Amino acid sequence: MRRRLITSTLAVVLVVIAVFGVSLVLVETRTITSSAQESVDAEALRIVSIVDSRLIGGEPVNPDILAEQSGAKRYALVTIPGRPSIEIGARPTGSVIRGYAEGERGETVVVEESRSAVTSEVGSTALIIVAVAGLAVIAAVLLAVRQANRLASPLTDLAETAERLGSGDPRPRHKRYGVPELDRVADVLDASAERIARMLTAERRLAADASHQLRTPLTALSMRLEEVALADDLDTVKEEATIALTQVERLTDVVERLLTNSRDPRSGSAVAFDVDEVVKQQIEEWRPAYRSAGRAVVHSGKQGMRAIGTPGAVAQVLAALIENSLMHGGGTVALRTRVTGNQSVIEVTDEGPGVPADLGARIFERAVSGRSSTGIGLAVARDLAEADGGRLELLQQQPPVFALFLSREARSPSDEPRDRPVR
């Protein structure tokens, strides 16, 4: 492309120089010739006027006097009737330019100049024009190279950017070139790179969230199936199978929820639900895991609370908090339900060392963890809570107290929830 741009620019410049250069040489040649002819004619008139004045005054006319008074530098032939012809200067050979003048007493003056002087001046002018044309060609080549680099280099950069996008590197370059058309292409490529980066980030986030959120239901389901396999009593088998089916339904709900959130994290389908049922279900699901760890999970606080939210999402939030206490906490894990203003609150606390001071403000950020965990669980839990219009907060670091705030369902005073003892 550079070569084509340079060649085309140089061709245009050469055509322009050829057209205007030849025209200029022709015009200058005509101008120089006309000027030489006018100079010769003027000298002939000057000599004839001197001859007239000397004849009228009866003064002598000879070559020396005429040459001195007229300042003649060319050959001149003066013819006076009745007298011999007078010559001034040396007569030129070859082609000449001739000037003619006639006086009042019939005298004539012929002035001649060799055309070689005109030809020499025309040659000098042509050399100057050729030199200027050469400088113009050099300047045109330099400008063509600069312009070619200015256009070709951005195109190469844009091609490399497009190739990087195709190879999976969506980083925008934010590089502009000062050419509106090329800058527009760069804007489009950068915008595409940002969209691809967001899509890849969303896909990676979905994969990470799915692996984290599905791990707990799958673990609980496998534990139930193990109990089914070890049970001898038919009623126990039926009970465990029913619980396993419930967990399969929850697993399906988790998958649907993850897919929904990947498209629109604010698309929660909040409804009024019984908080006690969700809390009880989570306690029953996690009790075998805590029993295996030699620990307990209990529930206390208000009974009969109803809140606005998505039961499946609330269950996932509580599962993340309970699992967090199982992995990082210690002692008994307590789920406390209470009412504050127009909100229902579910608190999860344990007797462990709590959240390190340096992680308190960042505990809900992705990839932030006090131990060798993924750091995803609490971030996903907060996203789920906010999707339902609630919020998840760390109320206390030592001992740790996490609280899930949900909007309460409007109820009559007679339906106010009652305190529930610890069990």
C-alpha positions in Angstrom: 0.0 0.0 0.0 2.8 2.4 0.8 4.4 1.8 -2.6 1.0 2.5 -4.4 0.5 5.7 -2.5 4.0 7.0 -3.2 3.8 6.0 -6.9 0.4 7.6 -7.4 1.4 10.8 -5.6 4.6 11.0 -7.5 2.8 10.4 -10.9 0.4 13.2 -10.2 3.2 15.6 -9.2 5.2 14.7 -12.4 2.2 15.3 -14.6 1.6 18.7 -13.0 5.2 19.7 -13.3 5.4 18.6 -16.9 2.3 20.5 -17.9 3.1 23.7 -16.0 6.9 23.5 -16.5 6.7 23.2 -20.3 4.1 26.0 -20.4 6.3 28.2 -18.2 9.4 27.6 -20.4 7.4 28.6 -23.5 6.0 31.7 -21.8 9.5 32.7 -20.6 11.0 32.1 -24.0 8.5 34.4 -25.6 8.9 37.0 -22.9 12.7 37.1 -23.2 12.5 37.3 -27.0 10.0 40.1 -26.9 12.1 41.9 -24.3 15.3 41.6 -26.5 13.4 42.9 -29.6 12.1 45.9 -27.6 15.6 46.6 -26.4 17.0 46.6 -29.9 14.2 48.8 -31.2 14.7 51.3 -28.4 18.4 51.5 -29.1 17.7 52.1 -32.8 15.4 55.0 -31.9 17.9 56.5 -29.5 20.7 56.5 -32.2 18.4 58.0 -34.9 17.3 60.8 -32.5 21.0 61.6 -31.9 21.7 61.6 -35.6 18.8 64.0 -36.2 19.8 66.4 -33.5 23.4 66.6 -34.8 22.3 67.0 -38.4 20.0 69.9 -37.5 22.8 71.6 -35.5 25.3 71.1 -38.3 27.5 69.0 -36.1 29.6 66.1 -37.4 28.4 62.6 -37.3 30.9 59.8 -36.8 31.0 56.3 -35.1 32.9 57.4 -32.0 30.5 60.3 -31.2 27.4 58.1 -31.8 28.8 55.3 -29.7 29.7 57.7 -26.9 26.4 59.6 -26.8 24.1 56.6 -27.4 25.9 54.2 -25.2 25.4 51.6 -27.9 26.5 48.1 -27.0 25.2 46.4 -30.1 26.1 46.6 -33.8 24.4 49.6 -35.6 24.4 50.6 -39.2 23.6 54.3 -39.8 22.7 55.4 -43.4 22.5 59.1 -44.2 21.5 60.3 -47.6 24.5 61.7 -49.5 27.0 60.4 -47.0 28.9 57.2 -46.4 27.2 54.6 -44.1 28.4 54.6 -40.5 28.9 51.3 -38.5 29.1 51.0 -34.8 30.5 47.9 -33.1 31.2 44.5 -34.6 28.5 42.9 -36.8 27.2 39.7 -35.3 27.2 36.4 -37.2 24.5 33.8 -37.5 20.9 34.5 -36.6 20.2 38.0 -35.3 17.5 40.2 -33.8 17.1 43.3 -35.9 15.8 46.7 -34.9 15.0 49.5 -37.4 14.3 53.3 -37.1 14.1 56.2 -39.6 14.8 59.8 -38.9 13.3 63.1 -40.1 16.0 63.7 -42.7 15.7 60.3 -44.3 18.5 58.7 -42.3 17.9 55.1 -41.2 19.4 53.1 -38.3 19.6 49.3 -38.2 20.6 47.7 -34.9 21.4 44.0 -34.8 22.0 41.6 -31.8 22.9 37.9 -32.0 20.2 35.5 -30.9 22.8 33.5 -29.0 22.4 35.9 -26.0 18.6 35.3 -26.0 19.2 31.6 -26.3 21.6 31.7 -23.3 19.1 33.6 -21.2 16.3 31.2 -22.1 18.6 28.3 -21.2 19.4 29.9 -17.8 15.7 30.3 -17.1 15.0 26.7 -18.2 17.6 25.5 -15.8 16.1 27.4 -12.9 12.7 25.9 -13.8 14.1 22.4 -13.9 15.9 22.9 -10.5 12.6 24.1 -9.0 10.8 21.1 -10.5 13.4 18.8 -9.1 12.9 20.3 -5.6 9.2 19.9 -6.0 9.6 16.3 -6.9 11.8 15.6 -3.9 9.3 17.4 -1.6 6.5 15.4 -3.2 8.3 12.2 -2.6 8.9 13.1 1.1 5.3 14.1 1.6 4.1 11.0 -0.2 6.2 8.8 2.1 5.0 10.6 5.2 1.4 10.4 4.1 1.8 6.8 3.1 3.2 6.0 6.5 0.4 8.0 8.2 -2.2 5.9 6.4 -0.6 2.5 6.2 0.6 2.3 9.8 -2.8 2.8 11.3 -4.3 0.2 8.9 -1.6 -2.2 10.1 -2.4 -1.5 13.7 -6.2 -1.9 13.0 -5.5 -5.2 11.3 -3.4 -6.4 14.3 -6.2 -5.3 16.7 -8.8 -7.2 14.7 -6.5 -10.3 14.7 -6.1 -10.0 18.5 -9.9 -9.9 18.9 -10.2 -13.0 16.8 -7.5 -14.8 18.9 -9.4 -14.1 22.1 -7.5 -11.0 23.4 -10.3 -8.4 23.9 -8.2 -5.6 25.3 -9.0 -2.2 23.7 -6.0 -0.2 22.5 -7.6 3.3 22.7 -5.2 4.5 20.0 -6.2 7.2 17.6 -4.5 8.4 14.4 -5.9 11.8 13.6 -7.7 10.5 10.5 -11.5 10.7 11.0 -12.2 7.5 9.0 -9.5 5.5 10.6 -10.5 6.8 14.1 -14.0 5.7 13.4 -12.8 2.2 12.7 -10.7 2.2 15.8 -13.7 3.4 17.9 -15.8 0.5 16.5 -13.0 -2.1 17.2 -12.5 -0.7 20.8 -16.3 -0.9 21.4 -16.3 -4.4 20.1 -13.4 -5.4 22.3 -15.1 -4.0 25.4 -18.3 -5.9 24.5 -16.3 -9.1 24.0 -14.5 -8.5 27.3 -17.8 -8.1 29.1 -19.2 -11.2 27.5 -16.1 -13.3 28.5 -16.1 -11.9 32.0 -19.8 -12.8 32.3 -19.1 -16.3 31.0 -16.2 -16.8 33.4 -18.3 -15.4 36.2 -21.2 -17.7 35.4 -18.9 -20.7 35.3 -17.3 -19.8 38.6 -20.7 -19.1 40.2 -22.2 -22.3 38.8 -19.3 -24.4 40.1 -19.6 -22.8 43.5 -23.4 -22.8 43.8 -23.9 -26.3 42.5 -21.2 -27.8 44.7 -23.3 -27.5 47.9 -26.6 -29.0 46.5 -24.7 -31.8 44.8 -22.8 -32.6 48.0 -26.0 -32.6 50.0 -27.7 -34.8 47.4 -24.9 -37.3 47.4 -25.1 -37.5 51.2 -28.8 -38.2 51.0 -28.3 -40.9 48.4 -25.6 -42.5 50.6 -28.1 -42.6 53.4 -30.7 -44.2 51.1 -28.1 -46.8 50.0 -27.3 -47.6 53.7 -30.9 -47.6 55.0 -32.7 -50.9 55.5 -36.1 -49.6 56.6 -38.5 -48.8 53.7 -40.0 -45.8 55.5 -36.5 -44.3 56.0 -35.7 -45.0 52.3 -38.9 -43.2 51.2 -38.2 -40.3 53.6 -34.6 -39.9 52.3 -35.7 -40.3 48.7 -38.3 -37.5 49.2 -35.7 -35.2 50.6 -33.4 -36.1 47.8 -36.1 -35.2 45.3 -36.6 -31.9 47.0 -32.9 -31.3 46.8 -33.0 -32.1 43.0 -35.7 -29.5 42.7 -33.6 -27.0 44.5 -30.6 -27.9 42.3 -32.8 -27.2 39.2 -33.8 -23.9 40.8 -30.2 -23.0 41.4 -29.3 -23.7 37.7 -32.3 -21.6 36.5 -31.4 -18.8 38.9 -27.8 -18.8 37.7 -28.8 -18.6 34.1 -31.3 -15.9 34.8 -28.8 -13.8 36.7 -26.3 -14.2 33.9 -28.7 -12.5 31.6 -30.1 -9.9 34.1 -29.0 -9.8 37.7 -32.0 -7.8 38.7 -34.6 -10.1 37.3 -35.6 -11.7 40.6 -39.2 -13.0 41.0 -39.9 -11.8 44.6 -42.9 -13.2 46.4 -44.2 -13.4 49.9 -42.9 -16.5 51.7 -42.5 -18.1 55.1 -39.1 -17.5 56.5 -39.4 -20.4 59.0 -39.8 -22.9 56.2 -36.6 -21.8 54.4 -34.6 -21.7 57.6 -35.9 -25.1 58.7 -35.1 -26.6 55.3 -31.5 -25.3 55.4 -31.0 -26.5 58.9 -32.2 -30.0 57.9 -30.0 -30.0 54.9 -26.8 -29.0 56.7 -27.3 -30.9 59.9 -25.7 -34.1 58.7 -22.6 -32.2 57.6 -22.3 -30.4 60.9 -22.9 -33.7 62.7 -20.1 -35.3 60.8 -17.9 -32.3 61.9 -18.9 -32.7 65.6 -20.7 -29.4 65.5 -24.4 -28.3 65.7 -26.6 -25.8 63.8 -29.6 -24.3 65.7 -32.4 -21.8 65.2 -33.9 -19.2 67.5 -35.8 -15.9 67.4 -39.2 -14.9 65.9 -41.7 -17.4 64.6 -44.1 -17.0 61.7 -42.1 -14.3 59.9 -43.0 -13.6 56.3 -40.8 -11.7 54.0 -40.7 -10.6 50.3 -38.1 -12.3 48.2 -37.4 -15.4 46.1 -37.3 -18.5 48.4 -34.7 -20.3 46.3 -32.4 -17.2 46.3 -32.8 -16.8 50.1 -32.0 -20.5 50.5 -28.9 -20.1 48.5 -27.8 -17.0 50.6 -28.3 -18.9 53.8 -26.5 -22.0 52.4 -23.5 -19.8 51.5 -23.5 -18.3 55.1 -23.9 -21.8 56.8 -21.2 -23.3 54.5 -18.9 -20.4 55.3 -19.4 -21.0 59.0 -18.7 -24.7 58.5 -15.5 -24.0 56.6 -14.1 -21.0 58.5 -16.0 -20.8 61.8 -16.2 -23.0 64.9 -18.6 -24.3 67.5 -22.3 -24.0 67.2 -23.8 -22.1 64.3 -26.9 -20.2 65.2 -29.6 -18.8 62.9 -31.5 -16.0 64.6 -34.6 -14.4 63.1 -35.8 -11.0 64.2 -37.8 -8.0 63.0 -36.5 -4.5 62.7 -38.8 -1.8 61.4 -40.3 -3.0 58.2 -37.6 -5.6 57.6 -37.2 -9.3 58.4 -33.7 -10.2 59.5 -32.0 -13.6 59.4 -28.6 -13.6 61.3 -26.0 -16.3 61.0 -23.3 -16.5 63.7 -20.8 -19.0 65.1 -18.3 -19.3 67.8 -15.2 -19.2 65.6 -12.4 -16.7 65.4 -14.4 -14.4 63.2 -13.4 -12.3 60.2 -9.8 -10.9 60.1 -9.7 -7.1 60.6 -8.0 -6.5 57.2 -10.8 -8.4 55.4 -13.8 -6.8 57.1 -14.5 -4.1 54.5 -13.7 -6.4 51.6 -15.3 -9.7 52.7 -18.0 -9.5 50.0 -15.6 -8.8 47.1 -14.9 -11.6 44.7 -11.7 -13.5 45.1 -11.3 -12.2 48.7 -11.0 -15.0 51.2 -9.3 -15.4 54.6 -8.3 -18.9 53.7 -7.7 -21.0 50.6 -11.2 -20.9 49.3 -12.5 -19.4 46.1 -13.8 -16.2 47.6 -16.9 -16.4 45.5 -19.6 -17.6 47.9 -20.2 -14.4 49.8 -20.0 -12.2 46.7 -22.7 -14.4 45.0 -24.8 -14.3 48.1 -24.8 -10.5 48.2 -25.7 -10.4 44.5 -28.7 -12.8 45.2 -29.9 -10.7 48.1 -29.7 -7.4 46.2 -31.5 -9.0 43.2 -34.5 -9.5 45.6 -34.3 -6.0 46.9 -32.6 -7.1 50.2 -29.1 -6.7 51.4 -26.5 -8.9 53.1 -24.2 -7.3 55.7 -21.4 -8.2 58.1 -22.7 -6.8 61.4 -19.9 -8.0 63.6 -16.5 -9.4 62.9 -15.6 -11.2 66.2 -17.6 -13.3 66.7 -18.9 -13.1 63.1 -22.5 -12.1 62.6 -23.8 -12.0 59.1 -27.3 -10.6 58.6 -29.7 -10.9 55.6 -32.3 -8.1 55.5 -35.5 -8.7 53.6 -38.7 -6.6 53.2 -41.5 -7.7 55.5 -45.0 -8.6 54.2 -47.6 -6.2 55.6 -49.6 -8.0 58.3 -52.2 -7.2 60.9 -51.1 -6.7 64.6 -52.7 -10.0 65.6 -50.5 -11.8 63.1 -47.2 -10.4 64.6 -44.5 -13.1 64.9 -43.8 -14.7 68.2 -40.4 -15.4 69.8 -39.1 -18.9 69.2 -36.8 -20.6 71.8 -33.5 -22.0 70.8 -33.6 -25.6 69.5 
